[in-house]
């Protein structure tokens, strides 16, 4: 299981997300897998948000761009 993305997201908070969902214990591999998935999904949303901002004639990505991008990615 190779890492697809550099570790932008820290592992410990991601493990806490899994625990918050009901897990008693979380393996390092499980937390790192979720880090990879969240990084991939977050990157795709971010790319779309950049396109939305550019289409609107802005260089700055705003919260609404990210929200719209996430909605469109569903």
PDB file of N, CA, C, O and CB in Angstrom:
ATOM      1  N   UNK A   1       0.855  -1.176   0.000  1.00  0.00           N
ATOM      2  CA  UNK A   1       0.000   0.000   0.000  1.00  0.00           C
ATOM      3  C   UNK A   1       0.899   1.236   0.000  1.00  0.00           C
ATOM      4  O   UNK A   1       1.373   1.647   1.059  1.00  0.00           O
ATOM      5  CB  UNK A   1      -0.971  -0.001   1.232  1.00  0.00           C
ATOM      6  N   UNK A   2       1.140   1.836  -1.165  1.00  0.00           N
ATOM      7  CA  UNK A   2       1.988   3.013  -1.260  1.00  0.00           C
ATOM      8  C   UNK A   2       1.197   4.288  -1.059  1.00  0.00           C
ATOM      9  O   UNK A   2       0.000   4.343  -1.339  1.00  0.00           O
ATOM     10  CB  UNK A   2       2.690   3.049  -2.594  1.00  0.00           C
ATOM     11  N   UNK A   3       1.861   5.283  -0.584  1.00  0.00           N
ATOM     12  CA  UNK A   3       1.231   6.574  -0.378  1.00  0.00           C
ATOM     13  C   UNK A   3       1.103   7.299  -1.705  1.00  0.00           C
ATOM     14  O   UNK A   3       2.067   7.385  -2.467  1.00  0.00           O
ATOM     15  CB  UNK A   3       2.027   7.418   0.628  1.00  0.00           C
ATOM     16  N   UNK A   4      -0.083   7.818  -1.982  1.00  0.00           N
ATOM     17  CA  UNK A   4      -0.339   8.512  -3.235  1.00  0.00           C
ATOM     18  C   UNK A   4       0.004   9.996  -3.124  1.00  0.00           C
ATOM     19  O   UNK A   4       0.387  10.625  -4.111  1.00  0.00           O
ATOM     20  CB  UNK A   4      -1.798   8.337  -3.646  1.00  0.00           C
ATOM     21  N   UNK A   5      -0.133  10.540  -1.946  1.00  0.00           N
ATOM     22  CA  UNK A   5       0.058  11.972  -1.736  1.00  0.00           C
ATOM     23  C   UNK A   5       1.029  12.192  -0.587  1.00  0.00           C
ATOM     24  O   UNK A   5       1.164  11.364   0.314  1.00  0.00           O
ATOM     25  CB  UNK A   5      -1.289  12.675  -1.452  1.00  0.00           C
ATOM     26  N   UNK A   6       1.695  13.329  -0.651  1.00  0.00           N
ATOM     27  CA  UNK A   6       2.520  13.682   0.501  1.00  0.00           C
ATOM     28  C   UNK A   6       1.574  13.934   1.672  1.00  0.00           C
ATOM     29  O   UNK A   6       0.409  14.280   1.477  1.00  0.00           O
ATOM     30  CB  UNK A   6       3.428  14.945   0.208  1.00  0.00           C
ATOM     31  N   UNK A   7       2.068  13.763   2.845  1.00  0.00           N
ATOM     32  CA  UNK A   7       1.219  13.882   4.028  1.00  0.00           C
ATOM     33  C   UNK A   7       0.999  15.349   4.361  1.00  0.00           C
ATOM     34  O   UNK A   7       1.757  15.952   5.121  1.00  0.00           O
ATOM     35  CB  UNK A   7       1.843  13.144   5.229  1.00  0.00           C
ATOM     36  N   UNK A   8      -0.048  15.905   3.781  1.00  0.00           N
ATOM     37  CA  UNK A   8      -0.425  17.286   4.066  1.00  0.00           C
ATOM     38  C   UNK A   8      -1.249  17.327   5.347  1.00  0.00           C
ATOM     39  O   UNK A   8      -1.102  18.224   6.178  1.00  0.00           O
ATOM     40  CB  UNK A   8      -1.217  17.903   2.882  1.00  0.00           C
ATOM     41  N   UNK A   9      -2.113  16.336   5.481  1.00  0.00           N
ATOM     42  CA  UNK A   9      -2.960  16.251   6.663  1.00  0.00           C
ATOM     43  C   UNK A   9      -2.250  15.426   7.736  1.00  0.00           C
ATOM     44  O   UNK A   9      -1.696  14.370   7.433  1.00  0.00           O
ATOM     45  CB  UNK A   9      -4.338  15.629   6.313  1.00  0.00           C
ATOM     46  N   UNK A  10      -2.260  15.889   8.972  1.00  0.00           N
ATOM     47  CA  UNK A  10      -1.639  15.100  10.038  1.00  0.00           C
ATOM     48  C   UNK A  10      -2.479  13.864  10.372  1.00  0.00           C
ATOM     49  O   UNK A  10      -3.709  13.895  10.335  1.00  0.00           O
ATOM     50  CB  UNK A  10      -1.445  15.962  11.295  1.00  0.00           C
ATOM     51  N   UNK A  11      -1.788  12.799  10.693  1.00  0.00           N
ATOM     52  CA  UNK A  11      -2.433  11.513  10.932  1.00  0.00           C
ATOM     53  C   UNK A  11      -3.296  11.514  12.196  1.00  0.00           C
ATOM     54  O   UNK A  11      -4.394  10.957  12.181  1.00  0.00           O
ATOM     55  CB  UNK A  11      -1.386  10.427  11.032  1.00  0.00           C
ATOM     56  N   UNK A  12      -2.833  12.120  13.275  1.00  0.00           N
ATOM     57  CA  UNK A  12      -3.548  12.036  14.554  1.00  0.00           C
ATOM     58  C   UNK A  12      -4.964  12.624  14.484  1.00  0.00           C
ATOM     59  O   UNK A  12      -5.899  11.976  14.954  1.00  0.00           O
ATOM     60  CB  UNK A  12      -2.755  12.754  15.633  1.00  0.00           C
ATOM     61  N   UNK A  13      -5.161  13.816  13.920  1.00  0.00           N
ATOM     62  CA  UNK A  13      -6.535  14.328  13.843  1.00  0.00           C
ATOM     63  C   UNK A  13      -7.442  13.462  12.961  1.00  0.00           C
ATOM     64  O   UNK A  13      -8.641  13.352  13.217  1.00  0.00           O
ATOM     65  CB  UNK A  13      -6.523  15.751  13.313  1.00  0.00           C
ATOM     66  N   UNK A  14      -6.865  12.854  11.930  1.00  0.00           N
ATOM     67  CA  UNK A  14      -7.651  11.975  11.072  1.00  0.00           C
ATOM     68  C   UNK A  14      -8.057  10.722  11.849  1.00  0.00           C
ATOM     69  O   UNK A  14      -9.183  10.244  11.716  1.00  0.00           O
ATOM     70  CB  UNK A  14      -6.853  11.594   9.798  1.00  0.00           C
ATOM     71  N   UNK A  15      -7.159  10.203  12.644  1.00  0.00           N
ATOM     72  CA  UNK A  15      -7.497   9.058  13.496  1.00  0.00           C
ATOM     73  C   UNK A  15      -8.611   9.437  14.473  1.00  0.00           C
ATOM     74  O   UNK A  15      -9.490   8.625  14.761  1.00  0.00           O
ATOM     75  CB  UNK A  15      -6.246   8.563  14.271  1.00  0.00           C
ATOM     76  N   UNK A  16      -8.574  10.664  14.978  1.00  0.00           N
ATOM     77  CA  UNK A  16      -9.641  11.125  15.883  1.00  0.00           C
ATOM     78  C   UNK A  16     -10.983  11.208  15.158  1.00  0.00           C
ATOM     79  O   UNK A  16     -12.028  10.968  15.762  1.00  0.00           O
ATOM     80  CB  UNK A  16      -9.282  12.501  16.481  1.00  0.00           C
ATOM     81  N   UNK A  17     -10.960  11.547  13.863  1.00  0.00           N
ATOM     82  CA  UNK A  17     -12.204  11.537  13.085  1.00  0.00           C
ATOM     83  C   UNK A  17     -12.816  10.137  13.069  1.00  0.00           C
ATOM     84  O   UNK A  17     -14.025   9.974  13.235  1.00  0.00           O
ATOM     85  CB  UNK A  17     -11.946  12.022  11.642  1.00  0.00           C
ATOM     86  N   UNK A  18     -11.975   9.144  12.869  1.00  0.00           N
ATOM     87  CA  UNK A  18     -12.453   7.756  12.844  1.00  0.00           C
ATOM     88  C   UNK A  18     -12.984   7.368  14.222  1.00  0.00           C
ATOM     89  O   UNK A  18     -14.010   6.696  14.325  1.00  0.00           O
ATOM     90  CB  UNK A  18     -11.317   6.785  12.407  1.00  0.00           C
ATOM     91  N   UNK A  19     -12.294   7.788  15.277  1.00  0.00           N
ATOM     92  CA  UNK A  19     -12.767   7.496  16.631  1.00  0.00           C
ATOM     93  C   UNK A  19     -14.085   8.196  16.917  1.00  0.00           C
ATOM     94  O   UNK A  19     -14.967   7.635  17.568  1.00  0.00           O
ATOM     95  CB  UNK A  19     -11.721   7.913  17.663  1.00  0.00           C
ATOM     96  N   UNK A  20     -14.215   9.426  16.427  1.00  0.00           N
ATOM     97  CA  UNK A  20     -15.457  10.171  16.620  1.00  0.00           C
ATOM     98  C   UNK A  20     -16.623   9.459  15.940  1.00  0.00           C
ATOM     99  O   UNK A  20     -17.771   9.580  16.366  1.00  0.00           O
ATOM    100  CB  UNK A  20     -15.317  11.601  16.076  1.00  0.00           C
ATOM    101  N   UNK A  21     -16.314   8.717  14.879  1.00  0.00           N
ATOM    102  CA  UNK A  21     -17.339   7.943  14.166  1.00  0.00           C
ATOM    103  C   UNK A  21     -17.710   6.670  14.903  1.00  0.00           C
ATOM    104  O   UNK A  21     -18.637   5.970  14.497  1.00  0.00           O
ATOM    105  CB  UNK A  21     -16.859   7.598  12.770  1.00  0.00           C
ATOM    106  N   UNK A  22     -16.991   6.356  15.994  1.00  0.00           N
ATOM    107  CA  UNK A  22     -17.370   5.213  16.817  1.00  0.00           C
ATOM    108  C   UNK A  22     -16.307   4.160  17.048  1.00  0.00           C
ATOM    109  O   UNK A  22     -16.537   3.212  17.799  1.00  0.00           O
ATOM    110  CB  UNK A  22     -18.511   4.572  16.219  1.00  0.00           C
ATOM    111  N   UNK A  23     -15.139   4.301  16.420  1.00  0.00           N
ATOM    112  CA  UNK A  23     -14.087   3.299  16.607  1.00  0.00           C
ATOM    113  C   UNK A  23     -13.446   3.451  17.983  1.00  0.00           C
ATOM    114  O   UNK A  23     -13.204   4.564  18.449  1.00  0.00           O
ATOM    115  CB  UNK A  23     -13.016   3.421  15.502  1.00  0.00           C
ATOM    116  N   UNK A  24     -13.178   2.323  18.622  1.00  0.00           N
ATOM    117  CA  UNK A  24     -12.471   2.349  19.897  1.00  0.00           C
ATOM    118  C   UNK A  24     -10.981   2.522  19.672  1.00  0.00           C
ATOM    119  O   UNK A  24     -10.317   3.290  20.369  1.00  0.00           O
ATOM    120  CB  UNK A  24     -12.744   1.069  20.694  1.00  0.00           C
ATOM    121  N   UNK A  25     -10.462   1.795  18.685  1.00  0.00           N
ATOM    122  CA  UNK A  25      -9.042   1.883  18.344  1.00  0.00           C
ATOM    123  C   UNK A  25      -8.919   2.050  16.829  1.00  0.00           C
ATOM    124  O   UNK A  25      -9.771   1.587  16.072  1.00  0.00           O
ATOM    125  CB  UNK A  25      -8.256   0.613  18.837  1.00  0.00           C
ATOM    126  N   UNK A  26      -7.842   2.721  16.399  1.00  0.00           N
ATOM    127  CA  UNK A  26      -7.616   2.973  14.980  1.00  0.00           C
ATOM    128  C   UNK A  26      -6.166   2.625  14.657  1.00  0.00           C
ATOM    129  O   UNK A  26      -5.246   3.142  15.291  1.00  0.00           O
ATOM    130  CB  UNK A  26      -7.936   4.461  14.608  1.00  0.00           C
ATOM    131  N   UNK A  27      -5.961   1.754  13.679  1.00  0.00           N
ATOM    132  CA  UNK A  27      -4.593   1.402  13.290  1.00  0.00           C
ATOM    133  C   UNK A  27      -3.964   2.550  12.509  1.00  0.00           C
ATOM    134  O   UNK A  27      -4.662   3.365  11.908  1.00  0.00           O
ATOM    135  CB  UNK A  27      -4.576   0.102  12.447  1.00  0.00           C
ATOM    136  N   UNK A  28      -2.642   2.600  12.529  1.00  0.00           N
ATOM    137  CA  UNK A  28      -1.922   3.610  11.758  1.00  0.00           C
ATOM    138  C   UNK A  28      -2.251   3.497  10.277  1.00  0.00           C
ATOM    139  O   UNK A  28      -2.417   4.506   9.591  1.00  0.00           O
ATOM    140  CB  UNK A  28      -0.411   3.476  11.975  1.00  0.00           C
ATOM    141  N   UNK A  29      -2.344   2.256   9.785  1.00  0.00           N
ATOM    142  CA  UNK A  29      -2.662   2.047   8.371  1.00  0.00           C
ATOM    143  C   UNK A  29      -4.039   2.603   8.007  1.00  0.00           C
ATOM    144  O   UNK A  29      -4.219   3.183   6.936  1.00  0.00           O
ATOM    145  CB  UNK A  29      -2.601   0.558   8.035  1.00  0.00           C
ATOM    146  N   UNK A  30      -4.998   2.426   8.898  1.00  0.00           N
ATOM    147  CA  UNK A  30      -6.350   2.931   8.641  1.00  0.00           C
ATOM    148  C   UNK A  30      -6.349   4.456   8.596  1.00  0.00           C
ATOM    149  O   UNK A  30      -6.961   5.056   7.712  1.00  0.00           O
ATOM    150  CB  UNK A  30      -7.334   2.429   9.722  1.00  0.00           C
ATOM    151  N   UNK A  31      -5.668   5.072   9.539  1.00  0.00           N
ATOM    152  CA  UNK A  31      -5.603   6.535   9.570  1.00  0.00           C
ATOM    153  C   UNK A  31      -4.898   7.068   8.328  1.00  0.00           C
ATOM    154  O   UNK A  31      -5.341   8.054   7.739  1.00  0.00           O
ATOM    155  CB  UNK A  31      -4.879   7.017  10.840  1.00  0.00           C
ATOM    156  N   UNK A  32      -3.785   6.413   7.919  1.00  0.00           N
ATOM    157  CA  UNK A  32      -3.052   6.876   6.740  1.00  0.00           C
ATOM    158  C   UNK A  32      -3.858   6.662   5.461  1.00  0.00           C
ATOM    159  O   UNK A  32      -3.759   7.460   4.529  1.00  0.00           O
ATOM    160  CB  UNK A  32      -1.706   6.155   6.636  1.00  0.00           C
ATOM    161  N   UNK A  33      -4.644   5.611   5.407  1.00  0.00           N
ATOM    162  CA  UNK A  33      -5.500   5.385   4.233  1.00  0.00           C
ATOM    163  C   UNK A  33      -6.532   6.497   4.117  1.00  0.00           C
ATOM    164  O   UNK A  33      -6.797   6.997   3.024  1.00  0.00           O
ATOM    165  CB  UNK A  33      -6.206   4.006   4.319  1.00  0.00           C
ATOM    166  N   UNK A  34      -7.115   6.882   5.253  1.00  0.00           N
ATOM    167  CA  UNK A  34      -8.083   7.981   5.230  1.00  0.00           C
ATOM    168  C   UNK A  34      -7.386   9.295   4.889  1.00  0.00           C
ATOM    169  O   UNK A  34      -7.966  10.130   4.194  1.00  0.00           O
ATOM    170  CB  UNK A  34      -8.810   8.095   6.589  1.00  0.00           C
ATOM    171  N   UNK A  35      -6.162   9.499   5.359  1.00  0.00           N
ATOM    172  CA  UNK A  35      -5.383  10.689   4.980  1.00  0.00           C
ATOM    173  C   UNK A  35      -5.254  10.741   3.463  1.00  0.00           C
ATOM    174  O   UNK A  35      -5.473  11.791   2.860  1.00  0.00           O
ATOM    175  CB  UNK A  35      -3.970  10.676   5.649  1.00  0.00           C
ATOM    176  N   UNK A  36      -4.901   9.617   2.843  1.00  0.00           N
ATOM    177  CA  UNK A  36      -4.756   9.571   1.383  1.00  0.00           C
ATOM    178  C   UNK A  36      -6.081   9.889   0.684  1.00  0.00           C
ATOM    179  O   UNK A  36      -6.113  10.662  -0.273  1.00  0.00           O
ATOM    180  CB  UNK A  36      -4.248   8.189   0.940  1.00  0.00           C
ATOM    181  N   UNK A  37      -7.155   9.297   1.162  1.00  0.00           N
ATOM    182  CA  UNK A  37      -8.465   9.512   0.540  1.00  0.00           C
ATOM    183  C   UNK A  37      -8.901  10.965   0.686  1.00  0.00           C
ATOM    184  O   UNK A  37      -9.360  11.579  -0.278  1.00  0.00           O
ATOM    185  CB  UNK A  37      -9.519   8.580   1.163  1.00  0.00           C
ATOM    186  N   UNK A  38      -8.759  11.514   1.889  1.00  0.00           N
ATOM    187  CA  UNK A  38      -9.143  12.911   2.111  1.00  0.00           C
ATOM    188  C   UNK A  38      -8.273  13.867   1.298  1.00  0.00           C
ATOM    189  O   UNK A  38      -8.763  14.874   0.786  1.00  0.00           O
ATOM    190  CB  UNK A  38      -9.047  13.256   3.598  1.00  0.00           C
ATOM    191  N   UNK A  39      -6.981  13.551   1.181  1.00  0.00           N
ATOM    192  CA  UNK A  39      -6.085  14.392   0.387  1.00  0.00           C
ATOM    193  C   UNK A  39      -6.485  14.388  -1.080  1.00  0.00           C
ATOM    194  O   UNK A  39      -6.508  15.432  -1.733  1.00  0.00           O
ATOM    195  CB  UNK A  39      -4.637  13.920   0.536  1.00  0.00           C
ATOM    196  N   UNK A  40      -6.803  13.198  -1.594  1.00  0.00           N
ATOM    197  CA  UNK A  40      -7.215  13.088  -2.994  1.00  0.00           C
ATOM    198  C   UNK A  40      -8.516  13.847  -3.236  1.00  0.00           C
ATOM    199  O   UNK A  40      -8.619  14.619  -4.189  1.00  0.00           O
ATOM    200  CB  UNK A  40      -7.381  11.611  -3.392  1.00  0.00           C
ATOM    201  N   UNK A  41      -9.495  13.631  -2.385  1.00  0.00           N
ATOM    202  CA  UNK A  41     -10.797  14.286  -2.523  1.00  0.00           C
ATOM    203  C   UNK A  41     -10.656  15.797  -2.349  1.00  0.00           C
ATOM    204  O   UNK A  41     -11.245  16.572  -3.104  1.00  0.00           O
ATOM    205  CB  UNK A  41     -11.799  13.722  -1.496  1.00  0.00           C
ATOM    206  N   UNK A  42      -9.883  16.204  -1.364  1.00  0.00           N
ATOM    207  CA  UNK A  42      -9.669  17.631  -1.113  1.00  0.00           C
ATOM    208  C   UNK A  42      -8.966  18.321  -2.263  1.00  0.00           C
ATOM    209  O   UNK A  42      -9.271  19.470  -2.584  1.00  0.00           O
ATOM    210  CB  UNK A  42      -8.871  17.822   0.150  1.00  0.00           C
ATOM    211  N   UNK A  43      -8.025  17.627  -2.886  1.00  0.00           N
ATOM    212  CA  UNK A  43      -7.316  18.187  -4.030  1.00  0.00           C
ATOM    213  C   UNK A  43      -8.272  18.381  -5.203  1.00  0.00           C
ATOM    214  O   UNK A  43      -8.224  19.409  -5.878  1.00  0.00           O
ATOM    215  CB  UNK A  43      -6.143  17.277  -4.437  1.00  0.00           C
ATOM    216  N   UNK A  44      -9.131  17.411  -5.445  1.00  0.00           N
ATOM    217  CA  UNK A  44     -10.095  17.529  -6.549  1.00  0.00           C
ATOM    218  C   UNK A  44     -11.080  18.669  -6.303  1.00  0.00           C
ATOM    219  O   UNK A  44     -11.385  19.427  -7.223  1.00  0.00           O
ATOM    220  CB  UNK A  44     -10.861  16.207  -6.737  1.00  0.00           C
ATOM    221  N   UNK A  45     -11.574  18.797  -5.095  1.00  0.00           N
ATOM    222  CA  UNK A  45     -12.474  19.901  -4.756  1.00  0.00           C
ATOM    223  C   UNK A  45     -11.744  21.230  -4.930  1.00  0.00           C
ATOM    224  O   UNK A  45     -12.305  22.184  -5.468  1.00  0.00           O
ATOM    225  CB  UNK A  45     -13.006  19.757  -3.303  1.00  0.00           C
ATOM    226  N   UNK A  46     -10.505  21.290  -4.479  1.00  0.00           N
ATOM    227  CA  UNK A  46      -9.722  22.526  -4.580  1.00  0.00           C
ATOM    228  C   UNK A  46      -9.501  22.942  -6.025  1.00  0.00           C
ATOM    229  O   UNK A  46      -9.607  24.123  -6.357  1.00  0.00           O
ATOM    230  CB  UNK A  46      -8.381  22.356  -3.886  1.00  0.00           C
ATOM    231  N   UNK A  47      -9.195  21.981  -6.881  1.00  0.00           N
ATOM    232  CA  UNK A  47      -8.997  22.283  -8.305  1.00  0.00           C
ATOM    233  C   UNK A  47     -10.275  22.869  -8.907  1.00  0.00           C
ATOM    234  O   UNK A  47     -10.227  23.833  -9.670  1.00  0.00           O
ATOM    235  CB  UNK A  47      -8.573  21.008  -9.082  1.00  0.00           C
ATOM    236  N   UNK A  48     -11.402  22.283  -8.559  1.00  0.00           N
ATOM    237  CA  UNK A  48     -12.677  22.773  -9.078  1.00  0.00           C
ATOM    238  C   UNK A  48     -12.988  24.159  -8.513  1.00  0.00           C
ATOM    239  O   UNK A  48     -13.507  25.016  -9.228  1.00  0.00           O
ATOM    240  CB  UNK A  48     -13.814  21.787  -8.738  1.00  0.00           C
ATOM    241  N   UNK A  49     -12.677  24.380  -7.242  1.00  0.00           N
ATOM    242  CA  UNK A  49     -12.909  25.687  -6.623  1.00  0.00           C
ATOM    243  C   UNK A  49     -12.061  26.761  -7.300  1.00  0.00           C
ATOM    244  O   UNK A  49     -12.519  27.891  -7.471  1.00  0.00           O
ATOM    245  CB  UNK A  49     -12.598  25.634  -5.115  1.00  0.00           C
ATOM    246  N   UNK A  50     -10.843  26.424  -7.681  1.00  0.00           N
ATOM    247  CA  UNK A  50      -9.975  27.374  -8.394  1.00  0.00           C
ATOM    248  C   UNK A  50     -10.612  27.736  -9.734  1.00  0.00           C
ATOM    249  O   UNK A  50     -10.627  28.905 -10.121  1.00  0.00           O
ATOM    250  CB  UNK A  50      -8.544  26.775  -8.610  1.00  0.00           C
ATOM    251  N   UNK A  51     -11.134  26.743 -10.436  1.00  0.00           N
ATOM    252  CA  UNK A  51     -11.786  27.007 -11.725  1.00  0.00           C
ATOM    253  C   UNK A  51     -12.995  27.917 -11.554  1.00  0.00           C
ATOM    254  O   UNK A  51     -13.236  28.801 -12.377  1.00  0.00           O
ATOM    255  CB  UNK A  51     -12.213  25.693 -12.390  1.00  0.00           C
ATOM    256  N   UNK A  52     -13.750  27.700 -10.491  1.00  0.00           N
ATOM    257  CA  UNK A  52     -14.922  28.539 -10.220  1.00  0.00           C
ATOM    258  C   UNK A  52     -14.492  29.977  -9.977  1.00  0.00           C
ATOM    259  O   UNK A  52     -15.089  30.907 -10.518  1.00  0.00           O
ATOM    260  CB  UNK A  52     -15.712  28.004  -9.004  1.00  0.00           C
ATOM    261  N   UNK A  53     -13.456  30.160  -9.165  1.00  0.00           N
ATOM    262  CA  UNK A  53     -12.963  31.510  -8.881  1.00  0.00           C
ATOM    263  C   UNK A  53     -12.456  32.184 -10.156  1.00  0.00           C
ATOM    264  O   UNK A  53     -12.755  33.353 -10.401  1.00  0.00           O
ATOM    265  CB  UNK A  53     -11.845  31.462  -7.825  1.00  0.00           C
ATOM    266  N   UNK A  54     -11.689  31.452 -10.967  1.00  0.00           N
ATOM    267  CA  UNK A  54     -11.169  32.006 -12.217  1.00  0.00           C
ATOM    268  C   UNK A  54     -12.302  32.373 -13.166  1.00  0.00           C
ATOM    269  O   UNK A  54     -12.252  33.410 -13.826  1.00  0.00           O
ATOM    270  CB  UNK A  54     -10.220  31.009 -12.892  1.00  0.00           C
ATOM    271  N   UNK A  55     -13.319  31.529 -13.234  1.00  0.00           N
ATOM    272  CA  UNK A  55     -14.471  31.807 -14.093  1.00  0.00           C
ATOM    273  C   UNK A  55     -15.186  33.082 -13.647  1.00  0.00           C
ATOM    274  O   UNK A  55     -15.771  33.799 -14.459  1.00  0.00           O
ATOM    275  CB  UNK A  55     -15.449  30.618 -14.081  1.00  0.00           C
ATOM    276  N   UNK A  56     -15.128  33.348 -12.345  1.00  0.00           N
ATOM    277  CA  UNK A  56     -15.750  34.553 -11.793  1.00  0.00           C
ATOM    278  C   UNK A  56     -14.835  35.769 -11.907  1.00  0.00           C
ATOM    279  O   UNK A  56     -15.187  36.857 -11.451  1.00  0.00           O
ATOM    280  CB  UNK A  56     -16.126  34.328 -10.333  1.00  0.00           C
ATOM    281  N   UNK A  57     -13.660  35.588 -12.516  1.00  0.00           N
ATOM    282  CA  UNK A  57     -12.735  36.699 -12.707  1.00  0.00           C
ATOM    283  C   UNK A  57     -11.921  37.043 -11.468  1.00  0.00           C
ATOM    284  O   UNK A  57     -11.426  38.163 -11.335  1.00  0.00           O
ATOM    285  CB  UNK A  57     -13.489  37.904 -13.143  1.00  0.00           C
ATOM    286  N   UNK A  58     -11.783  36.080 -10.561  1.00  0.00           N
ATOM    287  CA  UNK A  58     -11.027  36.307  -9.328  1.00  0.00           C
ATOM    288  C   UNK A  58      -9.823  35.389  -9.253  1.00  0.00           C
ATOM    289  O   UNK A  58      -9.810  34.302  -9.830  1.00  0.00           O
ATOM    290  CB  UNK A  58     -11.918  36.100  -8.105  1.00  0.00           C
ATOM    291  N   UNK A  59      -8.809  35.850  -8.528  1.00  0.00           N
ATOM    292  CA  UNK A  59      -7.651  35.013  -8.221  1.00  0.00           C
ATOM    293  C   UNK A  59      -7.811  34.372  -6.847  1.00  0.00           C
ATOM    294  O   UNK A  59      -7.173  33.366  -6.540  1.00  0.00           O
ATOM    295  CB  UNK A  59      -6.350  35.840  -8.279  1.00  0.00           C
ATOM    296  N   UNK A  60      -8.658  34.959  -6.040  1.00  0.00           N
ATOM    297  CA  UNK A  60      -8.870  34.482  -4.675  1.00  0.00           C
ATOM    298  C   UNK A  60      -9.992  33.451  -4.636  1.00  0.00           C
ATOM    299  O   UNK A  60     -11.096  33.709  -5.116  1.00  0.00           O
ATOM    300  CB  UNK A  60      -9.194  35.655  -3.735  1.00  0.00           C
ATOM    301  N   UNK A  61      -9.708  32.294  -4.070  1.00  0.00           N
ATOM    302  CA  UNK A  61     -10.728  31.263  -3.869  1.00  0.00           C
ATOM    303  C   UNK A  61     -11.440  31.589  -2.560  1.00  0.00           C
ATOM    304  O   UNK A  61     -10.810  31.756  -1.516  1.00  0.00           O
ATOM    305  CB  UNK A  61     -10.098  29.805  -3.841  1.00  0.00           C
ATOM    306  N   UNK A  62     -12.745  31.675  -2.638  1.00  0.00           N
ATOM    307  CA  UNK A  62     -13.553  32.016  -1.465  1.00  0.00           C
ATOM    308  C   UNK A  62     -14.267  30.776  -0.934  1.00  0.00           C
ATOM    309  O   UNK A  62     -14.339  29.740  -1.595  1.00  0.00           O
ATOM    310  CB  UNK A  62     -14.580  33.119  -1.811  1.00  0.00           C
ATOM    311  N   UNK A  63     -14.784  30.917   0.265  1.00  0.00           N
ATOM    312  CA  UNK A  63     -15.490  29.804   0.911  1.00  0.00           C
ATOM    313  C   UNK A  63     -16.641  29.311   0.043  1.00  0.00           C
ATOM    314  O   UNK A  63     -16.874  28.106  -0.052  1.00  0.00           O
ATOM    315  CB  UNK A  63     -16.017  30.229   2.293  1.00  0.00           C
ATOM    316  N   UNK A  64     -17.354  30.222  -0.583  1.00  0.00           N
ATOM    317  CA  UNK A  64     -18.466  29.838  -1.440  1.00  0.00           C
ATOM    318  C   UNK A  64     -18.022  29.003  -2.633  1.00  0.00           C
ATOM    319  O   UNK A  64     -18.748  28.113  -3.077  1.00  0.00           O
ATOM    320  CB  UNK A  64     -19.188  31.067  -1.922  1.00  0.00           C
ATOM    321  N   UNK A  65     -16.825  29.289  -3.156  1.00  0.00           N
ATOM    322  CA  UNK A  65     -16.281  28.498  -4.266  1.00  0.00           C
ATOM    323  C   UNK A  65     -16.046  27.057  -3.825  1.00  0.00           C
ATOM    324  O   UNK A  65     -16.382  26.111  -4.537  1.00  0.00           O
ATOM    325  CB  UNK A  65     -14.965  29.119  -4.786  1.00  0.00           C
ATOM    326  N   UNK A  66     -15.462  26.911  -2.637  1.00  0.00           N
ATOM    327  CA  UNK A  66     -15.182  25.576  -2.103  1.00  0.00           C
ATOM    328  C   UNK A  66     -16.495  24.837  -1.841  1.00  0.00           C
ATOM    329  O   UNK A  66     -16.629  23.658  -2.167  1.00  0.00           O
ATOM    330  CB  UNK A  66     -14.340  25.669  -0.800  1.00  0.00           C
ATOM    331  N   UNK A  67     -17.446  25.531  -1.260  1.00  0.00           N
ATOM    332  CA  UNK A  67     -18.743  24.913  -0.963  1.00  0.00           C
ATOM    333  C   UNK A  67     -19.433  24.467  -2.255  1.00  0.00           C
ATOM    334  O   UNK A  67     -19.956  23.355  -2.327  1.00  0.00           O
ATOM    335  CB  UNK A  67     -19.649  25.899  -0.184  1.00  0.00           C
ATOM    336  N   UNK A  68     -19.434  25.324  -3.264  1.00  0.00           N
ATOM    337  CA  UNK A  68     -20.055  24.982  -4.536  1.00  0.00           C
ATOM    338  C   UNK A  68     -19.329  23.811  -5.196  1.00  0.00           C
ATOM    339  O   UNK A  68     -19.966  22.902  -5.729  1.00  0.00           O
ATOM    340  CB  UNK A  68     -20.063  26.197  -5.470  1.00  0.00           C
ATOM    341  N   UNK A  69     -18.001  23.834  -5.159  1.00  0.00           N
ATOM    342  CA  UNK A  69     -17.217  22.759  -5.738  1.00  0.00           C
ATOM    343  C   UNK A  69     -17.525  21.429  -5.049  1.00  0.00           C
ATOM    344  O   UNK A  69     -17.668  20.402  -5.714  1.00  0.00           O
ATOM    345  CB  UNK A  69     -15.724  23.077  -5.638  1.00  0.00           C
ATOM    346  N   UNK A  70     -17.626  21.446  -3.741  1.00  0.00           N
ATOM    347  CA  UNK A  70     -17.919  20.215  -2.993  1.00  0.00           C
ATOM    348  C   UNK A  70     -19.313  19.699  -3.343  1.00  0.00           C
ATOM    349  O   UNK A  70     -19.514  18.492  -3.481  1.00  0.00           O
ATOM    350  CB  UNK A  70     -17.807  20.463  -1.467  1.00  0.00           C
ATOM    351  N   UNK A  71     -20.266  20.604  -3.485  1.00  0.00           N
ATOM    352  CA  UNK A  71     -21.625  20.200  -3.863  1.00  0.00           C
ATOM    353  C   UNK A  71     -21.643  19.575  -5.250  1.00  0.00           C
ATOM    354  O   UNK A  71     -22.315  18.567  -5.467  1.00  0.00           O
ATOM    355  CB  UNK A  71     -22.576  21.402  -3.817  1.00  0.00           C
ATOM    356  N   UNK A  72     -20.917  20.162  -6.186  1.00  0.00           N
ATOM    357  CA  UNK A  72     -20.878  19.657  -7.558  1.00  0.00           C
ATOM    358  C   UNK A  72     -20.146  18.328  -7.670  1.00  0.00           C
ATOM    359  O   UNK A  72     -20.394  17.562  -8.600  1.00  0.00           O
ATOM    360  CB  UNK A  72     -20.222  20.671  -8.462  1.00  0.00           C
ATOM    361  N   UNK A  73     -19.236  18.043  -6.721  1.00  0.00           N
ATOM    362  CA  UNK A  73     -18.437  16.814  -6.741  1.00  0.00           C
ATOM    363  C   UNK A  73     -19.229  15.610  -6.191  1.00  0.00           C
ATOM    364  O   UNK A  73     -18.789  14.468  -6.329  1.00  0.00           O
ATOM    365  CB  UNK A  73     -17.146  17.013  -5.923  1.00  0.00           C
ATOM    366  N   UNK A  74     -20.368  15.858  -5.581  1.00  0.00           N
ATOM    367  CA  UNK A  74     -21.154  14.756  -4.989  1.00  0.00           C
ATOM    368  C   UNK A  74     -21.662  13.821  -6.046  1.00  0.00           C
ATOM    369  O   UNK A  74     -22.338  12.842  -5.731  1.00  0.00           O
ATOM    370  CB  UNK A  74     -22.327  15.294  -4.183  1.00  0.00           C
TER     371      UNK A  74
END
